[in-house]
Amino acid sequence: MTVQALYSAATGMNALEQKLDVLANNLANVETTAFKRDRANFEDLFYRHEMLPGAEDSAGQYTPVGVHVGLGSRVAGVQINFEQGAFRLTENQLDVAIEGRGFLQVTDPATGNTLYTRAGNLSINAEGSLVIGSAMTGRKLLPNISIPQDATDIVITPEGKVSVRQPTTTKLTQVGTIELVSFVNPEGLLKLGENLYAETDSSGPPRNGTPGQDGLGVLRQGALEASNVEPVAELIDLITTQRAFELNSQVLQAGDQILQVVANLRR
């Protein structure tokens, strides 16, 4: 039925439009620290079965195949790809990149909830605490680590130990340890923007640990994790999505032309 073809093509165009939005967001975040690209997964919709496979025909034989017509497609889900991004050296003492699957913990000052991030661009706020983001609007790192005002050097080991050097001594003094957390299903985390994720029932509860243990990965001081978006691959996907959208629009045009022919039969 031509009318059904119009509706099926419309579902395809709607799904492809959603995928286009996902691709646009990926490309917009090529330079976003520790951004993880998304992938839109498609699934076909239900079917109208005019004859089921294995039905008995008039001769008593079982049909090898049936007759069914699909009713289009939709986006089944948008999946986060947590593949490791490349390291970008910054030589900044307060920059740390996570080499592995762990997340840093921060406190949301508005709600008091714990949020998670892989962006390790640390700063020191007016209270001397390490925060993620700018010193003015940053969220405090958990557990809280305070840096003395007279600290001249800050050293962060791969295991997360934070030490400082002060003018009164040549030795390093440990002031805290950065912890990492992992999730059973990190793809179930909720993206909030600002490089932040929130725990959900799908992700499971966070499991705290020390960097370098339990597969959490280690920290690399003086570097940041880059976005894992591959521009060339995204552009190729963008082209194929555009072509698929055009094909669905041609189905709409073909269906409209057939309906015009049917409408003109009376003339």
Buried (B, 14 or more C-beta within 10 A) or exposed (E): EEEBBBBBBBBBBBBBEBBBBBBEBBBEBBEBBBBBBBBBEBEEBEEEEEEEEEEEEEEEEEEEEEEBEEBBBEBEEBEBEBEBBEBBEBEBBBBBBBBBBBBBBBBBEEEEEBBBBBBBBBBBBEEBBBBBBEEEEBBBBBEEBBBEEEBEEBEBBBEBBBBBBBEEEEEBEEBBBBBBBBBEEBBBBEBEEEBBBBBEEEBBEBEBBBBBEEEBBBBBBBBBBBBBBBEEEBEEBBEEBEEBBEEBBEBBEBBEEBBEEEEEEEE
